[in-house]
Amino acid sequence: MRTVTLSAPDDIDAWRSAARALIADHVAPDRVVWQMGDAPADLFAEAPTAPPASSTGFRVPRAFLSLADDAALHRDPQRFALLYTLLWRLRDAPRLTDDHADPLVRRLEELAKAVRRDIHKMRAFLRFRSVEEPDGATRYVAWFEPGHHIVRANAAFFVNRFASMRWSILTPEISLHWNGAALTQGPGAARTDAPDGDPVEEVWTTYYASIFNPARVKVGAMLKEMPRKYWKNMPETALVPQLLATAQARESGMIATAQDRVDTDRVAAGGNVAAAWAALRDEAAGCTRCPLYRPATQTVFGEGPLDAPLMFVGEQPGDQEDLAGRPFVGPAGQVFDRAIADAGIERAAAYVTNAVKHFKFEPRGRRRIHAKPDAGEIDACRWWIEQERLLLRPRMTIALGATAARSLFGRAMTIGRERGRVQTLPDGGAAWITVHPSYLLRLPDPAAKEAEYAKFVEDLKGAQAAIAHV
Ligand code: URA
């Protein structure tokens, strides 16, 4: 038997190097015991150094690597053994990860999905309170109870988003501390170590009150979206008793028959979503999350029906959009309009928005030349698109180009490789990647332009057809 001891429950790098060495040594899964310990990774008694991937003569499929990155963070004690079993089977069946009916693949996909959902919840539900430090500076402290071992994997997200603040995130197993320049890790904490009081983002209480719909209070659904353990951490949930107290009266006024209830429910829900969306748009109008707001004329927020099944996400407003305050109304918008019409999609029935809400440009004489948003600007703006998606819950989100894909997936995506098929977003939603319409405008060769346009239209048709299966 081989025993592999990983130093931490999220030590995916050590797992990978151990697994590679085991595969090279032809050690079958039932001959390996995976365990966790405080000791530094004593990976292998018998084969301490992992061979380079090439020397094993076995190329690990990319799909497995991304599945493993997520599933390895699950709380399930079997996760490393299950992953190794799948890796072992992939030697003879390299396309096994595509077989979603295979029980092992399915189980690991479920683990990965639960982890992605947990990562998303940490991003959406974490709230900072401010405390004064001995030197008089402000530190922002948040308490969070993750379901899985996601805290370190999520650290970069918070570093990027709150780069200039001092902050700490306390969790039962580990704490993270950022001082504006370096991230350090400390031991787990207790809930009582975190400050109480008002959250920094007070806007949340107003926002939450506006989206709270008493006719829709279904505890099961609410707990599913926001598990009870997060409630005490979230200031807006302090509003719930008060809102519920008036809910009964409001609800009974709204409900006549069971059928009415369905209709009223939808209408009421629509009303509240509309109010929340309007609050969000108004808040975005004053956004200063990154410096792009300074030279831009205005924030260009998304537009379209709030129950639209399709949400299109572009890169950023261009010159004309910046002046008009509406997305996709300039030259790229004309290509977009023509292509969606050719794909049988009505623009008026779709929600259209951008990953970055301010126009980034370089002045050249009297002209403003489009400049690509950088990763920091995309990350700073991601908050808005996440809120738009949370409110609208589109059946399918279509990323137009690399900036949109990076914003939605939180990492760089290769459009040529990933386009034209259903993808799963970090929050579990369905997405589809295709090119940006301005790519077509830039193609100099008319034949290539025509061919790429046809491919773009096919992608759009595919996205719409895929809705039936998600
Ligand atoms: N390009 C985009 O990505 N979005 C717009 O709104 C306009 C051009």
Boltz pocket constraint, residues with backbone or C-beta under 6 A from the ligand:
constraints:
  - pocket:
      binder: B
      contacts: [[A, 314], [A, 315], [A, 316], [A, 317], [A, 318], [A, 321], [A, 326], [A, 327], [A, 328], [A, 329], [A, 330], [A, 332], [A, 333], [A, 353], [A, 354], [A, 400], [A, 438]]
      max_distance: 6.0
